Amino acid sequence: MLNRQGRPSQAGEGASERHETFTGNRALQQIEPLIFEIGHHESTGVDIDKPAPFKNRLGKHARQGEIGLPGLSEPETMRHYVRLSQKNYGIDTGLFPLGSCTMKHNARLNEKVARLPGFSDVHPLQPVSTVPGALDVMLELAHYLMTLTGMPAVALSPKAGAHGEACGMMAIKAAIAAKGEGATRNVVLVPESAHGTNPATAALIGFSVKSVPARDDGTVAVEDVKALLGPDVAAIMLTNPNTCGIFEPQIVEIAAAMHEAGAYFYCDGANFNAIVGKARPGDLGVDAMHINLHKTFSTPHGGGGPGAGPVVLSERLAPYAPVPFIHVEGGKSRLVEHKADAPEGNDPFGRMTAFHGQMGMYVRALAYMLSHGSDGMKQASEDAVLNANYIRAGLADLMSLPFPDHPSMHEALFDDEWLKGTGVSTLDFAKAMIDEGYHPMTVYFPLVVHGAMLIEPTESESKASLDLFIATLRDLAIAAKGNDKSRFTAAPHHAPIRRLDETRAARQPVLKWEKPVPVKDAAE
Amino acid sequence: MRYLPLTETDREDMLARIGVPDVDALFSDVPNGKLLREPLDLPRAKGELEVERILGKLSAKNTAAGAVPFFVGAGAYKHHVPATVDHLIQRSEFLTSYTPYQPEIAQGTLQYLFEFQTQVAALTGMEVANASMYDGSTGTAEAVLMAHRVTRRRKAVLSGGLHPHYTQVVETLSEMASDEVVALKPDVRATEDILAAIDDSVSCVVVQSPDVFGNLRDLRPIADKAHAHGALLIAVFTEVVSLGAVTPPGAQDADIVVGEGQSIGNALNFGGPYVGLFAAKSKYIRQMPGRLCGETVDADGRRGFVLTLSTREQHIRRDKATSNICTNSGLCVLAFTIHMTLLGQAGLTRLAEVNHANAVKLADALAGVKGVEVVNESFFNEFTLKLSKPAAEVVEAMAAKGILAGVPASRLKPGAGLDDLLIVANTEVNTDEDRAAFARALTEVLA
């Protein structure tokens, strides 16, 4: 059978002769078809009684015809998804040094408390009088975030980091408009090394983007920023510690220069985990910074979300925070859901999302904070930085460091200078790490470094784990330099699947399963 | 500290290997005087037992939906989620994985994203679906931006049946981007003349069905008029279970479909995390926001899945990207897709039938209460009551009697003359006893 694209539609077809087994399975690695290939339209894994006859009120809107969705019984469902899970690498599987992404341990206590019915089974629009504990969680989380960042306000509702960026930049835009400069201040400065979300966010809300060049030492220099400043500049979006893993040494001067020019300083807080309890953005002149609760405070990444991106705000931006928020006055807290209900002096710029944000993530992050305490959070930052520098020290003689003059913070950045002439690329090296049982580091980011390899071990790794990782990367580095090319260029050899043809996926997009058609029809 | 594996001896050995005297030497780039020496003024570390106690107390202060007769909807719905779902999404390999940037060791995530996209496309009747947005409201705002890119126009018309919070989210983003929004006034009885608002300057029309008041809307005439003027129809739903019973937007020629997927697989969570569903006609895929998972082959010709068409996305296109979205709703997607797999078409159709049957029973019971009018001609599992007293007061009085009766429309949009309207949802979790208690209490409160 072939599908419309004329490629195998049954898992295992076309590859069976390359396997030693009849099934194509390799013991624990099972080939698992799609639910559409194993389920049936009449099957279901739920038992729901048919209702007694009644007069329907759907009017002329009743659905006609099939939906076209298969169902699976409960045992089939369980087995399908367990088998899929076995094709995934997680933090619980092994070291996950994905730079900038902060893959630290996800405590199961946090999962447990987030599922308490008073948090998971409450509705965002049930009477406020029935959810005082939910408001307490939000206030407590806000207190921790404001204390850790040294900032006077926080907007909790953004749903992820990029959404937080949008929230912070909207607050800046509202503040600029309030000063009557909305028509003129429309340029946002973004360093070349920034996350792609920064320029995308600025553009999303109507700013134009100007690039700040990176210095040879991986930092942003205040002179370069000053050279771009003018009455048209609204803000700078600067990541700190930056995407090269370096604490921006001139951050205070840059903030001052922005303020002097009547502009704002948005800090991308994706790397806040390096400095929790060590430095406060509020002391550095930051006006707005999002915090990825799923990075710094370990609410799980879950294969790509859900995240949460609360934004701390300076005194100047606080009045523009979006609804909803909790207003505390005279010891009493009040949920403000509409502009018109905002207390005197507040001018919310609008609303980011339908409800109150990521409550499930708030509870997890708060559990993390309560567990660590102020001492544990400081220690976690120090250990994360220590671990990154330990890896750097263990590899610096074999792999090349683009910015040797600054200590690394929570992540160590290497380039591909050391691979020159070996025929092995950064991608090949990353894929060979998969064979050795590791998730690769972040590769080809930041863009300012050629063939970048960004390694973030986090504080969750033991010394023994780091030693083994360093030894493995040393073995691989020596092999790469020693003409053992095929180990890399054809890697991974031992993953559930080999290197995938991404070009083909983009050229002929197949974005959903289609019922296979016989070969002769497909050819017509 | 139980989460930190390094010992003091380890730390000393490691500092020696790095060649610095202490850990603060690694923070030497922090400007003078800005490095904190002492822990901040927050409580010290706590054991698991103590943390659980603190949060347990806070949780106990809230009234859980499952503990009372519960009829609150208006964008989020209480449904039964099979135990299998929560077990599976807590598997380490799903819970603790990242966005599948290394497809060879993320086929689990990628395959379920592909299954999810196929399910969403089938449910909505659309050609393609993406791998999720944050929620229905942010998805709606992104759909409007997408329509602007497709039509090269910058004016959106929003139906008065659109959830007022969704309207606000669209208005906020549009105002920032200097795009125009025409939001029609709240339309309780689905009688607005949205066709009159469509002309050649309009980029898109945004219509919700079932709408925020529960009315089912006929989308086809709106699609036809929009298309005649070169505009797109964006269809929105907040209750995905309705698609088991009503004509999907794809069958009514919608161009983009956005929905809240929370009802399937996901808990109420006081508003988040949820999962935004996003589908479109395939000719628009290159203008879609968010991640897309596609099928391909590996070096041995075996089928596999990868994230694809990423030249639309922020990490490649930066300020030219179709959206700034990065992290989305991965684990909520997984919960959705597992629950939908358990249901299948047979289970979903039955679930929808039970929801509708229960809502009809409740509407019939409440229509008999003095001071109550059911305003809807048609509805799925949610409808609106016109009450003889302000709904906000009624809801508080009902809560005092231990019944969470619904959402006063005035809470969603104050000052719009909606004070006597109560939006009531009824799903499979409500029993005949719940409905009888509702009718009894409402009779007392309105007396």
Interface residues (C-beta under 8 A of the other chain):
Chain A: Q5 R7 P8 S9 A11 G12 G14 A15 R18 E32 L34 I35 F36 G39 H40 H41 E42 S43 T44 G45 V46 I48 D49 K50 P51 A52 F54 K55 N56 R57 L58 G59 K60 H61 A62 R63 Q64 E66 I67 G68 L69 P70 G71 L72 E74 T77 M78 H80 Y81 V82 L84 S85 Q86 K87 N88 Y89 G90 I91 D92 T93 F96 L98 C101 M103 H105 N106 A107 L109 E111 K112 V113 R115 L116 P117 G118 F119 S120 D121 V122 H123 P124 L125 Q126 P127 S129 T130 V131 P132 G133 A134 D136 V137 E140 Y144 T147 L148 K159 A160 G161 A162 H163 E165 A166 M170 K173 H195 G196 T197 P199 A200 T201 A202 A203 L204 I205 G206 S208 V209 I246 F247 E248 P249 I251 V252 I275 G277 K278 A279 R280 D283 L284 N292 H294 P300 H301 G302 G303 G304 G305 P306 G307 A308 P322 E337 H338 A340 D341 F349 G350 R351 M352 T353 A354 F355 H356 G357 Q358 M359 G360 M361 V363 L366 A367 M369 L370 S371 H372 G373 S374 D375 G376 M377 K378 Q379 A380 E382 D383 V385 L386 N387 N389 Y390 R392 A393 G394 H406 P407 S408 M409 A430 K431 I434 H439 P440 T442 F445 E459 S460 E461 S462 K463 S465 A490 P492 A495 P496 I497 R498 R499 L500 D501 E502 R504 A505 A506 P509 V510 L511 K512 W513
Chain B: M1 R2 Y3 L4 P5 L6 T7 D10 R11 D13 M14 L15 R17 I18 G19 V20 V23 A25 L26 F27 S28 D29 V30 P31 K34 L35 L36 P39 L40 D41 L42 P43 R44 A45 K46 E48 E50 V51 E52 I54 L55 G56 K57 L58 S59 A60 K61 N62 T63 A64 A65 G66 A67 F70 V72 A74 G75 A76 K78 P82 T84 D86 L88 I89 Q90 R91 S92 E93 F94 L95 T96 S97 Y98 T99 P100 Y101 Q102 P103 E104 I105 A106 Q107 G108 T109 Q111 Y112 F114 E115 Q117 T118 Q119 A121 A122 L123 V128 A129 A131 S132 Y134 D135 G136 S137 T138 L145 H163 H165 Y166 Q168 V169 E171 T172 L173 E175 M176 A177 S178 S209 L216 D218 L243 G244 A245 V246 T247 P248 A251 E260 A267 L268 N269 F270 G271 G272 P273 I285 R291 L292 C293 G294 E295 T296 V297 D298 A299 D300 G301 R302 R303 G304 F305 V306 T308 L309 S310 T311 E313 Q314 H315 I316 R317 R318 D319 K320 A321 S323 N324 I325 C326 T327 N328 S329 G330 L331 C332 L334 I338 M340 T341 L342 L343 G344 Q345 A346 G347 L348 T349 R350 L351 E353 V354 H356 A357 N358 A359 V360 K361 A363 N376 E377 S378 F379 F380 V395 E396 A399 L404 V407 R411 L412 P414 G415 E428
